């Protein structure tokens, strides 16, 4: 029906299921994308069908390219059909005065973000791109509204093997994520663990409570240096004490450790 968004990956369209009549979101991957990811995302959403924090998988496959530019040169594109969601948290934050969210709203979001990340990890997966734009609320007409959803799994990677044992960390890994919210390990080119998704969540919440981060608007290499210098207790000075507790817990973990998700949820409850 119309376009909902676009990026380097391709485009997302609002569409109507001709069988059920319901509105859905259709993600169409650009045939020129450097990192094809829709097939990975589709396989993950199929695996998460019974989980509450993820959009429902509807369909996926390859289609003739009658929407994306240059169909003669790129005749097909991969697509993913999924549940239509509401606004993402980045857009909601931008609508707040000075882009500062209330403590209560931030705590509610943080509580459910932690739970969604935990469920993702329990399926043996790292998200590797935790940021405000990758969390969406349900639509206002959804019977379960308000419900939070974690989306965009195109950078996901398994953290454990099929036997349940953690995968060995690679000595060097390429940068994955969004520079503003990426962990120090990501900036250092290290293989990531579960704690790194939570470091990204920590930065997300600090920004939600203050409206900014010390490295906001800087280039990636500069962000890494400024982030290293500022990821200290002073970063949460003036914020609820629970944020210091969150920081101290993350600081105590190595990349193979299992985070205490319940302790982080308790930090969020203390802020409510």
C-alpha positions as a Python dict, from the first residue, in 0.01 Angstrom:
ca = {
    (1, 'X'): (0, 0, 0),
    (2, 'X'): (281, 241, 86),
    (3, 'X'): (640, 249, 206),
    (4, 'X'): (706, 246, 582),
    (5, 'X'): (1083, 286, 578),
    (6, 'X'): (1404, 222, 390),
    (7, 'X'): (1776, 187, 441),
    (8, 'X'): (2086, 14, 310),
    (9, 'X'): (1910, -322, 347),
    (10, 'X'): (1617, -230, 120),
    (11, 'X'): (1262, -114, 195),
    (12, 'X'): (969, -198, 423),
    (13, 'X'): (615, -170, 289),
    (14, 'X'): (271, -166, 441),
    (15, 'X'): (63, -434, 269),
    (16, 'X'): (-264, -622, 309),
    (17, 'X'): (-292, -998, 327),
    (18, 'X'): (-537, -1083, 49),
    (19, 'X'): (-653, -1397, 235),
    (20, 'X'): (-707, -1262, 588),
    (21, 'X'): (-746, -892, 508),
    (22, 'X'): (-503, -797, 786),
    (23, 'X'): (-230, -537, 739),
    (24, 'X'): (125, -668, 747),
    (25, 'X'): (479, -538, 701),
    (26, 'X'): (678, -661, 399),
    (27, 'X'): (1054, -620, 411),
    (28, 'X'): (1215, -638, 66),
    (29, 'X'): (1591, -670, 50),
    (30, 'X'): (1779, -461, -203),
    (31, 'X'): (1947, -691, -456),
    (32, 'X'): (2256, -470, -431),
    (33, 'X'): (2292, -490, -51),
    (34, 'X'): (2645, -579, 61),
    (35, 'X'): (2522, -795, 350),
    (36, 'X'): (2214, -1001, 261),
    (37, 'X'): (2031, -1080, 584),
    (38, 'X'): (1660, -1139, 522),
    (39, 'X'): (1694, -1517, 496),
    (40, 'X'): (1872, -1520, 832),
    (41, 'X'): (1609, -1293, 986),
    (42, 'X'): (1326, -1507, 847),
    (43, 'X'): (1477, -1825, 993),
    (44, 'X'): (1515, -1659, 1333),
    (45, 'X'): (1157, -1528, 1338),
    (46, 'X'): (1028, -1875, 1250),
    (47, 'X'): (1221, -2009, 1549),
    (48, 'X'): (1076, -1739, 1777),
    (49, 'X'): (711, -1789, 1677),
    (50, 'X'): (603, -1885, 2030),
    (51, 'X'): (783, -1598, 2203),
    (52, 'X'): (606, -1280, 2316),
    (53, 'X'): (873, -1020, 2239),
    (54, 'X'): (915, -1073, 1866),
    (55, 'X'): (698, -992, 1562),
    (56, 'X'): (502, -1284, 1420),
    (57, 'X'): (651, -1444, 1111),
    (58, 'X'): (405, -1462, 822),
    (59, 'X'): (594, -1562, 509),
    (60, 'X'): (925, -1525, 325),
    (61, 'X'): (1085, -1616, -4),
    (62, 'X'): (1208, -1470, -330),
    (63, 'X'): (995, -1256, -559),
    (64, 'X'): (1022, -1103, -901),
    (65, 'X'): (1161, -754, -863),
    (66, 'X'): (875, -533, -978),
    (67, 'X'): (917, -276, -696),
    (68, 'X'): (1290, -229, -640),
    (69, 'X'): (1475, -24, -903),
    (70, 'X'): (1641, -189, -1207),
    (71, 'X'): (1436, -512, -1230),
    (72, 'X'): (1609, -588, -1559),
    (73, 'X'): (1950, -602, -1392),
    (74, 'X'): (1831, -755, -1063),
    (75, 'X'): (1526, -967, -1146),
    (76, 'X'): (1456, -1104, -796),
    (77, 'X'): (1467, -995, -432),
    (78, 'X'): (1428, -1178, -102),
    (79, 'X'): (1131, -1071, 107),
    (80, 'X'): (995, -1121, 458),
    (81, 'X'): (633, -1076, 563),
    (82, 'X'): (574, -1016, 934),
    (83, 'X'): (338, -867, 1189),
    (84, 'X'): (277, -494, 1149),
    (85, 'X'): (403, -302, 1453),
    (86, 'X'): (369, 52, 1584),
    (87, 'X'): (630, 324, 1634),
    (88, 'X'): (988, 246, 1722),
    (89, 'X'): (1146, 381, 2040),
    (90, 'X'): (1375, 617, 1850),
    (91, 'X'): (1072, 798, 1706),
    (92, 'X'): (899, 805, 2044),
    (93, 'X'): (1209, 954, 2208),
    (94, 'X'): (1238, 1224, 1942),
    (95, 'X'): (881, 1329, 2023),
    (96, 'X'): (972, 1394, 2388),
    (97, 'X'): (1082, 1743, 2503),
    (98, 'X'): (1462, 1765, 2455),
    (99, 'X'): (1439, 1394, 2362),
    (100, 'X'): (1435, 1302, 2732),
    (101, 'X'): (1200, 1024, 2834),
    (102, 'X'): (1047, 1010, 3180),
    (103, 'X'): (1206, 785, 3441),
    (104, 'X'): (888, 575, 3458),
    (105, 'X'): (868, 522, 3083),
    (106, 'X'): (1242, 448, 3058),
    (107, 'X'): (1217, 195, 3341),
    (108, 'X'): (915, 23, 3181),
    (109, 'X'): (1092, 4, 2847),
    (110, 'X'): (1417, -113, 3009),
    (111, 'X'): (1237, -390, 3198),
    (112, 'X'): (1085, -532, 2881),
    (113, 'X'): (1397, -472, 2672),
    (114, 'X'): (1598, -682, 2917),
    (115, 'X'): (1337, -957, 2896),
    (116, 'X'): (1336, -955, 2515),
    (117, 'X'): (1715, -972, 2503),
    (118, 'X'): (1716, -1256, 2756),
    (119, 'X'): (1470, -1457, 2545),
    (120, 'X'): (1683, -1395, 2236),
    (121, 'X'): (1993, -1512, 2421),
    (122, 'X'): (1811, -1819, 2552),
    (123, 'X'): (1768, -1928, 2192),
    (124, 'X'): (2146, -1921, 2158),
    (125, 'X'): (2158, -1590, 1969),
    (126, 'X'): (2326, -1252, 2006),
    (127, 'X'): (2144, -957, 1850),
    (128, 'X'): (2454, -734, 1802),
    (129, 'X'): (2257, -421, 1709),
    (130, 'X'): (2059, -317, 2016),
    (131, 'X'): (1941, 42, 1964),
    (132, 'X'): (1619, 246, 2000),
    (133, 'X'): (1515, 198, 1637),
    (134, 'X'): (1523, -181, 1681),
    (135, 'X'): (1254, -182, 1948),
    (136, 'X'): (893, -118, 1851),
    (137, 'X'): (568, -90, 2040),
    (138, 'X'): (254, -271, 1936),
    (139, 'X'): (-9, -84, 1739),
    (140, 'X'): (-270, 97, 1952),
    (141, 'X'): (-544, -132, 1813),
    (142, 'X'): (-353, -446, 1921),
    (143, 'X'): (-541, -628, 2203),
    (144, 'X'): (-207, -675, 2384),
    (145, 'X'): (-109, -305, 2362),
    (146, 'X'): (127, -186, 2499),
    (147, 'X'): (368, -465, 2406),
    (148, 'X'): (736, -421, 2325),
    (149, 'X'): (904, -601, 2034),
    (150, 'X'): (1269, -656, 1944),
    (151, 'X'): (1320, -639, 1567),
    (152, 'X'): (1583, -646, 1291),
    (153, 'X'): (1787, -962, 1352),
    (154, 'X'): (2002, -926, 1041),
    (155, 'X'): (2329, -902, 1239),
    (156, 'X'): (2249, -1188, 1477),
    (157, 'X'): (2504, -1461, 1548),
    (158, 'X'): (2498, -1776, 1755),
    (159, 'X'): (2685, -1754, 2085),
    (160, 'X'): (2660, -2126, 2162),
    (161, 'X'): (2697, -2451, 1973),
    (162, 'X'): (2421, -2706, 1917),
    (163, 'X'): (2541, -2898, 2224),
    (164, 'X'): (2481, -2588, 2438),
    (165, 'X'): (2849, -2510, 2495),
    (166, 'X'): (2961, -2150, 2427),
    (167, 'X'): (3135, -2097, 2094),
    (168, 'X'): (3503, -2021, 2121),
    (169, 'X'): (3575, -1652, 2087),
    (170, 'X'): (3749, -1549, 1767),
    (171, 'X'): (4072, -1354, 1807),
    (172, 'X'): (3947, -1088, 1566),
    (173, 'X'): (3600, -1002, 1444),
    (174, 'X'): (3468, -724, 1224),
    (175, 'X'): (3271, -438, 1376),
    (176, 'X'): (2901, -515, 1409),
    (177, 'X'): (2632, -283, 1539),
    (178, 'X'): (2563, 89, 1552),
    (179, 'X'): (2858, 296, 1672),
    (180, 'X'): (2662, 513, 1916),
    (181, 'X'): (2539, 211, 2114),
    (182, 'X'): (2808, -51, 2044),
    (183, 'X'): (3010, -198, 2330),
    (184, 'X'): (3380, -134, 2376),
    (185, 'X'): (3446, -492, 2263),
    (186, 'X'): (3270, -418, 1934),
    (187, 'X'): (3485, -108, 1879),
    (188, 'X'): (3795, -313, 1958),
    (189, 'X'): (3707, -570, 1691),
    (190, 'X'): (3654, -845, 1948),
    (191, 'X'): (3407, -1130, 1925),
    (192, 'X'): (3094, -1040, 2120),
    (193, 'X'): (2912, -1209, 2405),
    (194, 'X'): (2576, -1170, 2577),
    (195, 'X'): (2708, -887, 2792),
    (196, 'X'): (2769, -675, 2482),
    (197, 'X'): (2398, -664, 2397),
    (198, 'X'): (2338, -538, 2750),
    (199, 'X'): (2610, -273, 2723),
    (200, 'X'): (2422, -142, 2419),
    (201, 'X'): (2103, -142, 2624),
    (202, 'X'): (2281, 48, 2902),
    (203, 'X'): (2388, 324, 2662),
    (204, 'X'): (2037, 332, 2515),
    (205, 'X'): (1885, 389, 2860),
    (206, 'X'): (2140, 656, 2958),
    (207, 'X'): (2051, 844, 2640),
    (208, 'X'): (1679, 804, 2708),
    (209, 'X'): (1718, 955, 3056),
    (210, 'X'): (1950, 1241, 2958),
    (211, 'X'): (1865, 1308, 2596),
    (212, 'X'): (2222, 1257, 2479),
    (213, 'X'): (2552, 1069, 2512),
    (214, 'X'): (2899, 1232, 2531),
    (215, 'X'): (2991, 1083, 2192),
    (216, 'X'): (2667, 1159, 2011),
    (217, 'X'): (2723, 1294, 1658),
    (218, 'X'): (3091, 1201, 1640),
    (219, 'X'): (3266, 976, 1390),
    (220, 'X'): (3305, 605, 1468),
    (221, 'X'): (3676, 620, 1557),
    (222, 'X'): (3623, 921, 1779),
    (223, 'X'): (3320, 757, 1940),
    (224, 'X'): (3537, 464, 2049),
    (225, 'X'): (3785, 694, 2226),
    (226, 'X'): (3524, 917, 2391),
    (227, 'X'): (3318, 615, 2495),
    (228, 'X'): (3620, 448, 2656),
    (229, 'X'): (3694, 762, 2856),
    (230, 'X'): (3334, 816, 2963),
    (231, 'X'): (3211, 465, 3039),
    (232, 'X'): (3268, 523, 3410),
    (233, 'X'): (3035, 571, 3707),
    (234, 'X'): (3025, 946, 3637),
    (235, 'X'): (2825, 869, 3320),
    (236, 'X'): (2522, 795, 3538),
    (237, 'X'): (2579, 1072, 3791),
    (238, 'X'): (2246, 1238, 3867),
    (239, 'X'): (2048, 942, 3735),
    (240, 'X'): (1856, 693, 3953),
    (241, 'X'): (2093, 480, 4162),
    (242, 'X'): (1961, 170, 3986),
    (243, 'X'): (2153, 276, 3674),
    (244, 'X'): (2476, 262, 3873),
    (245, 'X'): (2380, -89, 3980),
    (246, 'X'): (2327, -184, 3616),
    (247, 'X'): (2667, -38, 3525),
    (248, 'X'): (2847, -219, 3809),
    (249, 'X'): (2694, -552, 3710),
    (250, 'X'): (2800, -516, 3347),
    (251, 'X'): (3148, -411, 3453),
    (252, 'X'): (3184, -734, 3652),
    (253, 'X'): (3119, -964, 3353),
    (254, 'X'): (3351, -1109, 3092),
    (255, 'X'): (3228, -1187, 2741),
    (256, 'X'): (3149, -1554, 2811),
    (257, 'X'): (2960, -1490, 3135),
    (258, 'X'): (2583, -1520, 3162),
    (259, 'X'): (2436, -1184, 3268),
    (260, 'X'): (2201, -1179, 3565),
    (261, 'X'): (1894, -1065, 3371),
    (262, 'X'): (1674, -1078, 3679),
    (263, 'X'): (1910, -844, 3865),
    (264, 'X'): (1891, -598, 3575),
    (265, 'X'): (1511, -622, 3574),
    (266, 'X'): (1521, -547, 3945),
    (267, 'X'): (1721, -232, 3868),
    (268, 'X'): (1444, -127, 3628),
    (269, 'X'): (1176, -198, 3888),
    (270, 'X'): (1362, 17, 4140),
    (271, 'X'): (1338, 308, 3895),
    (272, 'X'): (963, 271, 3840),
}
